[in-house]
Amino acid sequence: EKGEVPYFSEHFRKIGKHLGIMNAFLEELVLLSSVRKNDPANSGETFFLGAFIRDLVRGLELPAMKNRNLALLLPDEDREVTLDKLLLEHILRNLISNAFKYSPGRQDPELALHIKDRSFTLFVRDYGVGIPEMEQKELFRIPYRASNAKAFTGTGMGLLIVGDFVERLG
């Protein structure tokens, strides 16, 4: 009656937003703690890396993509690897999601695979806000969000988990 409903609905909207962030944070903590470094169940399987990446990208439906595409740069020859697919998939999904999320309205992000003798490198490049150089050393601390990322949703756990999973994969 006194115009208080809009006041409360704005608070409920903010509470809902923060509950979503807290839930995502807890899910990431569970994911991080559930994957043990020396767990034999996480020893991996043998698969073709390029084909795996191509299939993963083909099936991506991330909210941040919004009618944009990922430029995929794969070598002509594929490579057979033995890795934990779930860890690799989580790494790629996180990096690709970030590439879209932090570059709205800009050039499409890119994913490139470079294969050397007994190793490979994956590059995810976007044309977004970037991470201030002075803050890059903080990226793998728990939880950390760059000063220019405050306008974007997130928990600050993504790159921490990615870094841990990259170490586990060697």
N, C-alpha and C positions, 0 to 999 in steps of 0.2 A: 504493500500500500504506500509506503513511504519511499519507494525507489531503491530499496535495499537489494532486490534480486540481482540487478546487474553487478552490484558490488560483490555479492557472494559468488555469482557465477564466474567472475574473473578469478577469484581466489580458488575456486574448484578447478578451473582450467589450469592454473599454475600448479596446484597440488597434483593433478593428473600428469602433467608434464614431468614433474620431479619424481613421481612414482615410477614412470616409465624409464627414466634415467637410472634410478636406483635398481630397478629390476634388471636392466641391461648390465649394470655393473656387477650385480650378484651372479648373473649367468656367466659373465666372463671370468669371474673368480672361480666358479665351479669348473669351468672348462680348463683353466690354468692348473688348478689343483688335481684334476682328474687324470691328467696326462703325466705319467711318471717317467723320468729320464731313462731309467734302465729297465723298464717294464718289458718283459719278453713279448707281451701281447702287442706292443707297439714297434715290433721289429721291421715291419713293412712288407711290401710285396713288389714283385717285378712287373713293370709296365712301361709303355712307350710314353716318354715325357711330352713330346709335342702333341700327340693324339689326346693325351689326358687334358692338357691345357686347352686345346681346341674344343673338346667336348664341354669342359667346364665353362668356358666363355660363351659357347653357344646356348647353354642353359641358364645363363645369369639373368635374373630378374630382380635388380636392386632398385629400391625406391628412388635413390639419388640419380639413376640413369636418365629418367625423364626424356625419352625419345632421343637419347644420344647413343653413340656406339663406342666400343673400345677398338682401337686400331691394334690388330694382332700381327706381330712381326716374328715369324717362326722360320728357322733354317729349313733348307730343302730336305736334309737328312734328319730323320728322327733318331733318338737315342733311348736305349733301354736302360732304366734305372731301377734300383730297389730302395724304396722309401715308404714311409707311412703316408698313404694317400690322404688320410683325414687331416693330418698336420699341414701338408702342402696345400690342400684345398682351403683350409682356414686362413693360411698365410695369404694366398692369392685373393680370396674373397675380401679380406680385410683391406688389403692394399688397393684393390680395384674399387671397392666401395668408397674408401677415402679419396681416391683420385677423382671420382665423380662428385662426391659430397663437397669437397673443398674447391671445386672449379665450376660452379654453376654458370651457365651462359658463356663458357669459354670453349676453346678448341678441345676436341675429344681427347681423352687420355689414351696412352699407348702402353702395350705390354709387349716386351721383346724378350726372346730367349736366345742366349748365346751359349754354344756348346764348345768346350775345349776338350783336350784329350780325356781326362778322367774327372772333369768337373763341368758345371754349368752355372750360368748366372741369369737371373731373371731381373729385368728392369721394368718398373712401373713408373711412367712419367705422366704428370699432369701439368696443366698451365694455370693452376689456381693460386691461392693466397700464399702458399709456401710457409715455411717455418722460419721465423727470424733467426739469423745466424747465432746470435748470443744465447738463444734458447735451445739449440739443437742438442747440446750436451745433456739436457734434462729429459729427452724423449723416452728413455727407458727406465724412468723412475715411476713409482706407483703412487697415485695416479697423476699423470701430468697432462695438462692441456696448454697449448701455446697461447700467448696473450691475444693473438689475432684469430683464435678459433672459438672465442666465447659466443659468437653469434650462431654457431653450428651445434647441433645436438651431438652428444658423445659422452663417454665416461672417462677418457684419458687412459684406458686400459689396452686399447687395440694394439698399439705399437709395442707395448711391453710384452704382450702375448706373442706377437709376431716375432720379436727378437728372441724370446725363449724357444719358440718352435723352430726357428732357423738354427739355433745352436743345437737343438736336439737332432735335427736332420743332418747336421755336420756340414 
